[in-house]
Amino acid sequence: MIEKVLCDIHGPNEMSFSCIHIAMAIDSKEKVGFFYSKAEEDLPQIAWCGACEQWLLDNGEEWTDVFQAKADFKTLCSECFKEAKNKELEVYLR
């Protein structure tokens, strides 16, 4: 079971994660790209922006501590995750 978070906007929802760039783009409406992993049972979804994807491609596609520090993943509720995904022009399942 995926842990629930209490969102100020959507109330209690399943937890998900996005890089700081996507989290900030929710408010700024900036288009940053949206790459995400396929949902797995009992694991929250996770998304990262085009800049983070490029960093991964340039650095062997390894989710290292350096990458995770750069991405600075933030907790989102599942509805905020969907809204961020739906606002982007380019969405990629990875």
Stockholm file with secondary structure:
# STOCKHOLM 1.0

chainA/1-94         MIEKVLCDIHGPNEMSFSCIHIAMAIDSKEKVGFFYSKAEEDLPQIAWCGACEQWLLDNGEEWTDVFQAKADFKTLCSECFKEAKNKELEVYLR
#=GR chainA/1-94 SS CCCEEEETTTEEEEEEEECHHHHHHHHHCCCCCEEECCCBTTBCCEEECHHHHHHHHHTTTCCCHHHHHHHTCEEEEHHHHHHHHHHCSCEEEC
#=GC SS_cons        CCCEEEETTTEEEEEEEECHHHHHHHHHCCCCCEEECCCBTTBCCEEECHHHHHHHHHTTTCCCHHHHHHHTCEEEEHHHHHHHHHHCSCEEEC
//
